[in-house]
Amino acid sequence: MKKSLRIVFMGTPEFAAHQLFEIAKSQHQVVGVVTVPDKPAGRGRQLNESAVKKAAKTLGVPVLQPEKLKAVDFIDALTTLNADVFVVVAFRMLPQVVWSMPHLGTFNLHASLLPNYRGAAPINWAIINGETETGLTTFLIDEKIDTGRMLLQKRLPIFMDDTASTLHDRLKEAGAPLVLETLDGLAAETLQPQPQDDKAARKEAPKLYKETCQIPWGKPAQQVINHIRGLASYPTAITTLETEEGVIAPIKIFKVGHTPIDLELQIGEVVIEGKELLVGTGSGAIRIEQLQLPGKKPVDALSFINGSRFTSMKFL
């Protein structure tokens, strides 16, 4: 019979909530959940609970929502839970007083094949950089970000038509078995943590900012395609529409064809060919399939073409 561990789970988004639900189905016992404080959201500024808190409430698990992770009352509450291990998925950086507390350590599920793509946005950057493979890593947390000793890894392909959204969902599903395998290995004392090779950490995954989301039309078509794929459907690639009629407006682009088009246009030049909306890049062109004007709902390219009143367009 497999040994049951007492677990404190720490996380915030839906990606993490899925792992929590799957752990709760296993022989292991989730004795507490740590997540971010509720935050006002929407026009009514009502308090919004994280996906992990909602999952914990469904499971009937106690929830801690500290403002400060070094607060004495939070540390005391964690100590009282007497956990064997902490499991972290998409949460904040932990202070040593927290991650060093359980006797089996604290491990994190990270959505990349470490040591590459350390950082906040590994799924996005893997696609932006044109990778054909990614994966998941469980590792023991230490004092730096995503540098701890590795426990287990799982590889997944990145398909040509993958976006950050579709890859996110596949990694989310693949994460739970890896987390459970890691828990079982820690319980059975069969895992041998392996140090990361810092020299092999050639690619990083920093946080995405508004500047990151700007589409680099001057790059070759495939790189532009990858950039848009890597930001869909969140936080979304953005550009500026300029027309001969003097309209200048921000545009969100959600979906593009996944292969370049052998057509020479000026950089950012937008042309309509039949039912297709094409844009020039630094080398070749790409096909726009879904986009959104300010204050409007996302539409497919044909709907945009049929509703367009512009004689000429350019994306800046």
C-alpha positions in Angstrom: 0.0 0.0 0.0 1.3 3.4 -0.9 2.2 5.8 1.9 0.0 8.8 2.4 1.6 12.2 2.8 0.2 15.3 4.5 0.3 18.1 1.9 0.0 21.8 1.9 -0.8 23.0 -1.6 0.2 26.5 -2.8 -1.1 28.1 -6.0 -3.3 30.6 -7.7 -4.6 30.1 -11.3 -6.7 27.4 -12.9 -3.6 25.6 -14.0 -2.8 25.1 -10.3 -6.4 24.3 -9.3 -6.5 21.3 -11.7 -3.4 19.8 -9.9 -5.1 20.4 -6.5 -8.2 18.5 -7.6 -6.1 15.6 -8.9 -4.0 15.3 -5.7 -7.3 15.3 -3.7 -8.3 12.1 -5.6 -5.2 10.3 -4.5 -4.2 8.5 -1.3 -2.4 11.7 -0.1 -4.1 14.1 2.2 -4.3 17.9 1.4 -4.4 19.4 4.9 -4.2 23.1 3.8 -4.1 25.4 0.8 -2.3 28.7 0.5 -3.3 31.2 -2.1 -3.3 35.0 -2.8 -5.7 37.3 -0.9 -9.0 38.1 -2.6 -8.8 41.1 -4.9 -11.5 43.5 -6.2 -12.3 42.9 -9.8 -14.8 44.1 -12.4 -17.0 47.2 -12.6 -18.6 46.4 -9.2 -15.2 45.9 -7.6 -16.4 42.8 -5.9 -13.8 40.6 -4.3 -12.6 37.9 -6.6 -11.3 34.6 -5.3 -8.5 32.7 -7.0 -9.2 29.5 -8.8 -7.2 27.6 -6.2 -9.3 29.1 -3.4 -12.5 28.1 -5.2 -11.1 24.6 -5.6 -10.2 24.3 -1.9 -13.6 25.4 -0.8 -15.2 22.7 -3.0 -12.9 20.2 -1.5 -13.5 21.4 2.1 -9.8 22.2 2.7 -8.7 25.0 5.0 -7.4 28.1 3.1 -4.7 30.5 4.2 -4.3 33.8 2.3 -1.4 35.7 3.7 -0.5 39.2 2.6 3.1 38.6 3.8 4.7 35.2 3.6 7.0 35.9 6.6 4.1 37.0 8.9 4.3 35.3 12.3 0.7 34.2 12.3 1.0 32.6 8.8 4.2 30.7 9.8 2.4 29.5 13.0 -0.6 28.4 11.0 1.6 26.5 8.6 3.5 24.8 11.4 0.3 23.7 13.0 -0.7 21.8 9.8 2.3 19.5 10.3 2.7 18.8 6.6 5.2 16.3 5.2 5.6 18.3 2.0 4.5 21.5 0.3 3.5 21.4 -3.3 3.7 24.7 -5.3 2.1 25.4 -8.7 2.1 28.9 -10.1 2.5 30.8 -6.9 4.7 33.5 -5.4 8.4 33.2 -4.6 8.7 31.6 -1.1 11.0 32.7 1.7 13.3 30.1 3.2 11.4 30.0 6.4 8.5 28.6 4.4 10.1 26.3 1.8 12.4 24.7 4.4 9.7 23.8 6.8 8.4 20.3 5.8 10.8 17.4 6.3 10.4 16.2 2.7 10.9 19.7 1.3 8.9 21.9 -1.0 8.6 21.1 -4.6 7.3 23.1 -7.6 5.7 22.1 -10.8 7.2 24.2 -13.6 5.9 24.2 -17.2 9.3 23.8 -19.0 12.2 21.4 -19.3 14.5 23.0 -16.8 17.1 24.5 -16.7 15.7 26.3 -19.8 12.8 28.7 -19.5 13.1 29.6 -15.9 10.7 32.4 -15.1 7.1 33.5 -15.1 6.0 32.7 -18.7 7.6 29.5 -19.9 4.7 28.4 -22.0 4.5 31.7 -23.9 8.2 32.0 -24.5 8.7 28.4 -25.8 6.2 29.1 -28.6 7.5 32.6 -29.3 11.0 31.2 -29.7 9.8 28.5 -32.1 10.5 25.5 -29.9 9.1 22.1 -31.1 9.3 20.5 -27.7 8.7 21.5 -24.1 7.6 19.8 -21.0 7.2 19.8 -17.2 9.7 19.6 -14.3 9.2 19.0 -10.6 12.0 20.4 -8.5 12.8 21.2 -4.9 12.6 24.9 -4.2 15.7 26.7 -3.0 16.6 30.4 -2.5 16.6 31.3 -6.2 13.9 31.2 -8.9 13.5 27.8 -10.6 17.0 26.7 -9.8 16.5 23.9 -7.3 17.4 20.2 -7.7 15.2 18.4 -10.2 13.0 15.4 -9.3 11.1 14.4 -12.4 10.5 15.6 -16.0 8.0 14.9 -18.7 8.4 15.9 -22.4 5.6 17.1 -24.7 5.7 18.1 -28.3 4.7 21.6 -29.5 2.6 21.3 -32.7 2.7 23.8 -35.5 -0.9 24.9 -34.7 -0.4 25.2 -31.0 -1.0 28.5 -29.2 -0.1 29.4 -25.7 -3.7 28.5 -24.8 -3.7 25.0 -26.3 -0.3 24.2 -25.0 -1.3 25.5 -21.5 -4.2 23.1 -21.5 -2.1 20.1 -22.6 0.5 20.8 -20.0 -2.1 21.3 -17.3 -3.5 17.8 -18.0 0.0 16.3 -18.1 1.0 18.0 -14.9 -1.2 16.1 -12.5 0.3 12.6 -13.2 3.8 14.1 -12.8 2.9 15.7 -9.4 1.4 12.4 -8.2 4.4 10.5 -9.3 6.7 12.9 -7.5 4.6 12.6 -4.3 4.7 8.8 -4.5 8.5 8.9 -5.1 9.1 11.2 -2.1 6.9 9.0 0.1 8.8 5.9 -1.0 12.2 7.7 -0.8 13.0 6.5 -4.3 13.7 9.9 -5.9 17.3 11.2 -6.3 17.2 15.0 -6.8 19.5 16.1 -9.6 21.2 19.5 -9.7 20.5 21.7 -12.7 23.2 22.5 -15.1 23.3 26.3 -15.1 25.5 26.3 -18.2 22.6 24.7 -20.1 20.2 27.4 -19.1 20.4 29.4 -22.3 16.8 30.5 -22.6 14.7 32.4 -20.1 11.0 33.0 -19.6 10.6 36.5 -18.1 7.3 38.1 -17.2 5.3 39.4 -20.2 4.7 43.1 -20.5 2.8 45.3 -22.8 5.9 45.9 -24.8 6.4 42.1 -25.3 2.9 41.9 -26.8 3.7 44.4 -29.7 4.0 42.4 -32.9 7.5 42.7 -34.5 6.4 43.0 -38.1 10.0 43.6 -39.3 11.0 40.1 -38.4 10.6 37.1 -40.8 7.1 35.7 -41.2 7.7 32.6 -39.2 9.0 34.6 -36.2 5.9 36.9 -36.4 3.6 33.9 -36.5 5.3 32.3 -33.5 5.1 35.6 -31.6 1.3 35.8 -32.1 0.8 32.1 -31.3 2.8 32.5 -28.2 0.6 35.3 -26.9 -2.8 33.7 -27.8 -5.3 33.9 -26.3 -3.7 35.7 -23.3 -2.3 38.2 -22.9 -2.8 38.6 -26.7 -0.6 40.1 -29.4 -1.3 43.8 -30.2 -0.5 46.2 -33.1 -1.7 49.5 -34.3 -3.9 49.9 -37.4 -3.3 53.0 -39.6 -5.5 53.8 -42.5 -5.6 56.2 -45.4 -8.8 57.6 -43.9 -6.8 58.7 -40.8 -8.0 56.0 -38.4 -5.4 54.9 -35.9 -6.5 52.2 -33.5 -5.1 49.4 -31.4 -5.8 46.0 -32.7 -5.6 42.6 -31.0 -4.7 39.6 -33.1 -5.7 36.2 -31.8 -5.1 33.8 -34.6 -3.0 33.6 -37.7 -2.2 30.9 -40.3 0.6 28.7 -39.0 2.8 28.8 -42.2 4.3 31.8 -44.0 3.0 33.0 -47.4 5.5 33.5 -50.2 4.3 37.1 -51.0 6.5 40.2 -50.8 4.7 43.1 -49.2 5.9 46.2 -47.4 6.4 45.6 -43.7 3.0 45.9 -42.0 1.2 46.4 -45.3 -2.3 44.9 -45.1 -3.9 43.6 -48.3 -7.1 41.8 -49.0 -6.9 38.9 -51.5 -10.3 37.4 -52.0 -11.4 36.2 -48.6 -8.0 36.4 -47.0 -6.4 39.2 -45.0 -2.6 39.2 -45.5 0.1 41.3 -43.8 3.7 41.9 -44.9 6.6 41.1 -42.6 10.4 41.4 -42.9 10.4 38.4 -45.1 7.2 37.0 -46.6 3.6 37.5 -45.4 1.2 36.0 -42.9 -2.5 35.3 -43.0 -4.7 36.9 -40.2 -7.5 34.6 -39.1 -9.0 36.4 -36.1 -8.7 39.9 -34.8 -10.4 42.5 -32.6 -11.1 46.2 -33.0 -11.4 48.5 -30.0 -14.7 48.1 -28.2 -15.7 45.2 -30.5 -15.9 41.4 -30.2 -13.2 39.3 -31.8 -14.2 38.4 -35.5 -12.8 36.2 -38.2 -10.9 37.7 -41.1 -13.8 37.5 -43.5 -16.2 39.3 -41.2 -13.5 42.1 -40.8 -13.1 42.3 -44.6 -16.9 42.5 -45.2 -17.2 45.2 -42.5 -14.2 47.2 -43.5 -14.6 50.7 -45.1 -10.9 51.4 -45.4 -9.2 51.9 -48.8 -5.8 51.0 -47.5 -4.4 49.7 -44.2 -1.1 49.2 -42.4 -0.1 47.6 -39.1 2.5 49.5 -37.2 
